[in-house]
Amino acid sequence: MKNIFLYRVLLYYKYVRINEYEKYADLHLKFCQSLGVKGRIVIAPEGINGTISGTEEQTNAYIYAMRMDDRFRDMEFKIDNAEGHAFKKLYVRPKNEIVTLKLEEDIDPNQISGKRLKPAEFLEEMKKDNVVIIDARNDYEFDIGHFKNAIRPDVRNFKQFPDWIKKNKERFKDKKILAYCTGGIRCEKFSGLLLREGLVDVNQLHGGIIAYSKDPITKGSMFEGKCYVFDERISVEVNFAEGYTLIGKCYHCGKPCDRYVNCAHLSCHFQFICCDECEIKYKRSCSKECEEAEDHEWNRKPVSNKN
């Protein structure tokens, strides 16, 4: 049978000092353009964070070139097969942080971070008593899929986590904390924040949900729903042990659904789960105000049930 997966998606990051990061970002953009890959890459003084897509030849060339640089020699790449590009364009952007917190005193994961657990270790710990499983992602990522019994954070973006931890840390006192995120990058800082707030037994899933789903021992066990990803795929399956369980619900009618859309109000673009029927009924709007707004996509083009 012919292999339909002609493309691959790479997910990777590394906390490492990058001097003249803006200059490096410019050079990295030209390098990626020469390969023909697409995706989003953030480069900051503290490191690199990227997701790119390309053919096997292109992605192999990217990995090879990155590992020729001593700074990224041991950088881990999570690899997914895909039928086509997972991105429409290529972005390589210099920023102050690869994970935005904007703290007065930043967290350096190379100095303070939780204990890294391999997927199989994380699975065994989840089965024990007196553990608390914390999802270190945004609330809308949690809603489409998460580990069984995990705590849903009341945050819309990662910058809100420092305040959330301060308000909730007493709940986690004297408990073993198991933190996880998509690929591991946010947990590096999230676990450091927990430790800074005085919590002691802090652990994180090494490689995140993506690595966990590919582990031959766990096979994604105990994960419910799908994993939200920041590319054209929107979400990917995780649990290959017990199988996929639909847990998402339509924002409007509550019907089981795992389909995300962006609010069609051009000044909003709030992302929410929405079934096909409600997309048409509410003009892909998250509220009545957005539905009636003048700068609404559906007031500029014919109604369609496609996102």
C-alpha positions, 0 to 999 in steps of 0.5 A, a space after each residue: 500500500 502506498 504511503 500517503 504521509 508525504 509530509 512530516 511535522 516537527 515540534 521542538 524547543 530548547 532553552 539555551 542562550 542565543 546571543 544576537 538573537 534578532 540576527 540569528 532569527 533573520 539568518 534562520 528565516 533565510 535558511 528555512 526558506 532555502 529548505 522550503 519548510 513552513 511553520 512558526 519559529 520563535 527565537 529569543 535570548 532564552 532559546 528557540 521554540 518551533 513547529 514546522 512542516 515539510 517533506 521527509 527530505 526537508 525535515 531531515 535536512 533541518 534536523 541535521 543542520 540544527 544538530 550541527 550547532 553545538 547549542 542544539 546538538 541534543 535538542 529533541 524533535 517530536 515527529 508526526 506524519 502528515 498528508 500535507 503542510 500543517 502551515 500555510 506560511 513560514 514565520 521566524 520571529 525574534 521575541 523576548 521570550 519563547 514562552 511569554 510570562 513577562 515576569 519581573 524575575 524570569 524563570 530559567 528552566 536550566 536553573 529551576 524546574 520540576 523533576 522530569 518524568 518519562 511517559 511510563 513513569 508519568 502514567 504510573 504516578 497518575 494511578 496513585 493516590 495523593 497526586 494532583 494532575 495539573 494541565 499547564 495549558 490554556 482552558 480552551 486546549 483542556 476543553 478538547 482533551 486532557 488527562 483523566 482527573 486533571 485540573 482545568 486551569 481558569 486561564 485563557 493564556 499562559 501569562 495568567 498562570 503566575 496569578 493562578 498559582 498564587 491563588 490555588 497553591 494551598 490546594 496542592 500543598 503536601 501533594 505530589 504534583 504532576 504537570 503536563 502540557 503539549 510538548 513540554 516547553 510550558 511545563 519547564 517554566 510552569 514547574 519552576 513557578 510552582 517551586 518558587 511558590 514553595 511547593 516541593 514535590 513538583 514533577 512534569 511530563 517530559 516531552 509533553 502529551 505528544 511524546 506521551 502519545 508516541 510512547 510504546 508503553 503508554 500508547 496515550 493511555 488515560 488521555 481523554 479527547 484530542 490534543 490541541 495543536 497550534 497549526 492547521 490540523 487543530 487537534 491530533 489523536 493521543 490515546 491509542 491504548 483505549 481509543 479516542 473519546 469525544 469529550 468536547 461540547 458545542 459552545 452553543 448547544 452542548 452537543 458532543 463536538 471537537 471542532 474548533 472555529 474562530 468567532 467571525 467578528 473581526 475584532 474578536 476571533 475568540 476560539 470556541 468549539 462549535 458544531 456545524 448547525 450552530 455555526 450557521 445558526 449563530 453565524 460563527 459568533 461567540 455572542 449576540 454582540 459579535 453576531 450583530 457587529 458591523 465588522 463581521 466576516 459573514 456580512 462581507 461574504 456569502 454564508 458558508 458552513 465551512 470554517 
